[in-house]
Amino acid sequence: MNHATRLSYLQRLFYRRPQGYRASELAELCATSRRTINRDLETLQGEPFYLPLVLDDGWRWRLMEGHRFTLPPVHLSLQEAAALYLAARLLDRVSDEPNPYVGRALAALGEALPPEVGRQVQRVAAAHLGQAGAAFARIFEVITLGWALGRKVRIRHQALRGRNPHEYVLCPYLIEPSSVGYATYVIGHASYFDAVHTFKMERILEAELLDETFEVPEAYRGAELLAGAWGVMYGEETTEVALRFSPEAARRVRESRWHASQEVEACADGSCILRVRVPHTLEMKPWIRGWGPECEVLAPEGLRREVAEEMRRAGEVYGLDHE
């Protein structure tokens, strides 16, 4: 390993094993000398890492209690920083729980950006910096540490239709935001199911970082599977959904890339038909309903019936006469 790679690797080792390491163990893991490791440990405790290391009675180096994981400096172009700003703003708009880490990220970007735009970003960030004590902030902190460090997390989760919360030992493989549910989801192996499961983070009541580590299976292709999902509900098999949009809505539909699989067919009357293949149609229903009468479900038949029935019931709520 080169010097920079070794420093990042050492930092991750300490976070993965709180009980720590002897200098000789670290030298063996990094295939280098103890003298080099001792120099590296001095470097890690200074700028820019500021890793709070202590040497215990067993001559083991370990992290102090209550430490904070700090990443090394990231060098961004102006356009890359602008892209991160937009991503953070979008996450903030689709989250149904306040997340102070969005504010902190924006504040850090604001300091790095030119003053003319940096002040704007700082004002946006200021609205979130007072949320550090929120319960969701603690959940988010623990889940992201487990995800980044490969450490298991014990969670108490309240299912939407469940009466009582359940406890799981979770291996967080992936974290994914969803505009469909206005939430953030964590996907990973859950002990109760002994299978990969998806949890809405806003429904997690408690989270505890465990010392036990895990490795993401090589066969797990979460990111690839999510690429075919409408939101976070993924699977191997897909269903084709065909939607007809009125001439008034057709131009707006053609302007955007709604899904990786989409195909748009222009019709002679100015309308268009959008076709996508998704593993689950449930997540599409709020989006379809949002178009109102401008969108007609053509296929599959089951989805067409469901949306038609929901539209009929909506008409009843407003006291419309369908006779």
N, C-alpha and C positions, 0 to 999 in steps of 0.2 A: 504494500500500500504506500502511496505517497503521503506526505505529512498531513495535508488537508483531509484526505480520505480517512486516515487513521484517527484523527481527532474526532471527526463525526462518528466513526464507528465506536470509539471509546465512550463517547457521551451516551450513545444508544445502549451500550452494554450496562452502564451504571443504572439507567432507567429501567432496563429489563430485569435486573437482579438487585433489589434493594439491599440485600445482605452484603453486597460488595465483593471485591476481589483483592487478592494479594498481587503485588507488583509482578511477581514471577508468573502468575496465571495470565495477567494481561499481556506480558511479553510473549508467552506461548501462543495466545489467541491471535496476536498481531504479527507473529513470526518476526520479532525483533528483539533487541536486547533490553535488559532491565534499565540500563542507563538511559536509553532512548525513551522508555516508558516513563521514567521519573521526570524527564524533561517535559514530556507530553502532559503529565499530570499538573505540572506547574503552569503550563500554557493554558490548560482548561480552566484553571481557577482565575485567570486574568481575562482581560478584554480580548475578544468580544463575547466569550462564552460565560464567564463568571459562574462557573460550576462550583457549588458549595460542597467541596469534598472534605471529609474528615478521616483520620486514621484511627481505628479503634484498637482495643487492647490486643486483638488477635492479628495485628499488622495487616488489617484489611482496609482498603480504601472504599468508602461508601458515601452516598449522598446524605446530606443533613435532612432531618425531617422538615417537611413543609417547603421543600425546594420547588422551584419553578423551572419548567423546561423552556430554555431559550434557544432559538435557532441562530445559526451563524448568519452574518449579513447576506442579504439577497440583492443582487444588482439588477435593476430593472431599467428598461428604456421608458421614456415618457409615455409611449403608447401602451406598453405593458402595464404600467401603473394605472393608466386610465381604464384599461380593461378590468383590472382587479377592483377598481373603484365601482365600476358599473356592476360587476358581479356581486359585490358586497351590498350595494343598494338594492339590487334585485332580491337577494336573499332576505334582506330586512323587510321588504314589502310583502313577501310571500310567507313570512314566519308568523305563526299565531302566538308565539311566546317571545318576550323581549330577550335579546341576546347581547350582553355587554361586550362580547368579544368582537362582534361586528363593529361596534363603536371604537374599540381599541385598534382594530386593524385600519379603520378609516383615519383615526388620529395619526397613526404611524405613517400612512400614505400622505396625509396632509403636510406632515413635517418635511417629507422628502420632495414634494412637488414644488414647482415655482410658486412664489408667494401669491401671485395673482389668482391662481386656482387653489392653492393650498389653504388659503383662508376660507374659501367656500367649503372645502372638504372638512376642515376643522369645525365649522359651524354645524355641519350635518352630524359629525361624530359626537359633538357635545350633548346632543339629545339622548345619547345612549350610555354615556359614561357613568351615570348614576345608578345603573341597573346591576352593578357587580354583586349585590347581595341577593339577587333573584334566585329562586330554587332551581330554575332551569339552567342558570349559569354553572352551578355545581355539577349538574347532570352532564352538561355539554363538556365540561372540563374533564371529567372522569372518562367519558366515552371516547373522546378524542385521544386521550393519553393511551387508553387500551388499544385503540385502532393503530396509532402511530408506533407504539412500542411492542406490539405483539403480546400484550398481557391480558389475561382474562378479567372480566368484570362481573361482579354479582349485582343483579338489578332486581327491583320490584316493579312490576309492570301491571297497569290497570287496563285490560282490554276494553274496547268500546262497549261491548255488550256483556262483559263479565261482571259478576256481582262483587267478587273479591279479587284483590291483586295477587299475582303469583310471583314466585321467586325463580330466577333463572341464573345459571352461570353462562355467560355469553362470551363468545370469541368474536369480537367485532371485525369483520372482514372488510366492510365497505360502509361509507356514510354518503347518503344521497339526499339532496333537497328535492322537494316536489311542489310545483305550483298547483297541482291538482288538489292536494290535501292541505295546502298552506302550512307545511310542516317539514321537518327533517327526519329522515329515517335511517336506522342503523340495521345492517344486514349481516348475519353471521350465524355460526353454529350455536344453538341453544340447548342446554342440558335437558330440559323437560321434554322437548320434542326429539332429542337426539338427531337433529336435522338442521339444515340451514333455514332460518326464519327471519322475517322482517318485523321490526318494532318501530312504532312511531315514538320518537324521542320525547315528545311533549307528554306522552302517557307514562313515561318512566318516573316513578315516585322517588326512588332512591337508587344510587349507584355507588359501588365500592370497588376500587382498583385492587385486584388480587396480585399476589407474588407469582402465581403460576403463569407460565408463558404458553404460547401456541404458535403454530405456523399455518399460514393459509395454504390449503391443499393446492397442488399444482393443477389439479383438474378443475378447480373452481374458476369459472369464467364470468363472474358477476358483472364486470364492466361491459363485456360483450353482450350478455343477456339483457342488461338494462338499455343498451342501445336500441333494442327492438321493442321496448315497453313504451306505452304512452306516458306512464309516470314511473312508479316503482314496482308495479306488479309485473313480474317477468316469468317466463317459462319457455320450454323448448318448442311447444306447438303454438301455432298462430292461427288467427281467424281473419278473413278478409272483411273489412267494413267498407261499405259503399254509401256515400252521402251525396245527395243532390242539393246544390245551393242555387238559390234564385238568381236571376240576372243582376239584381241589386247587390247581392253579396258576393257574386262570383269574382269580381275584380279583387276584392279584399282577400279572398281565399287564395287566389293565384299569387298574391304578393309575398306570402310567407311560406317558410319551410316548416310545416307542422310536424312532420315525422320523417324518419330516414327512408321509409319504404313508400312514401306517397307517390301516387300518379294522379295527375289532373287531366280530365278529358273535357274539352270545350264542346258545348252543345249548340245547335243551330239557333235556338231561341235566346242565346246569351247567357244561359245558365251553365253550370259546370258540375261534373261528378268527381268527387275526391275519393280515391281508394287508398286504404292503408291496411297493413297486416300487423295485428297486435296480439299478444298472448291472452290479454283479458280486456273485455269491452267495458267493464264497470267504470274504469277511470275516465273513459271518454264521455260518459253520460252528462256530467255537468257542463262540459264544453259544448256538446251537442245542444243541450237545452238552452244554453246561452245565446244561440243563434235564433231561437224562437221559430216562427213560421218560415224563416228564410232557409231552413235546413230540413230536409226530409231523409230519413234513414231508408235506404233501399235494401240493404243486406247487412248482417244476417237477419232472418225473419224474427228470431227471438228478440233481438235488440229493437227492431222496428215496433214490435208489440209493446215492449216495455216502455219505450219513449212515448208511443201513442197513448198508452194508459196514463202515464204521468201527465201528459198534456191535457187529457180529458179531466183528470182530477184537479188540475190547476184551474181549469175553466169553472169547475164546480165551486172552488174556493171563492172565485170572483162572482159567483151567482149567474154565470152565463147559461142561457137556454140553448141546449143542443138539439131540441126536438125539431 
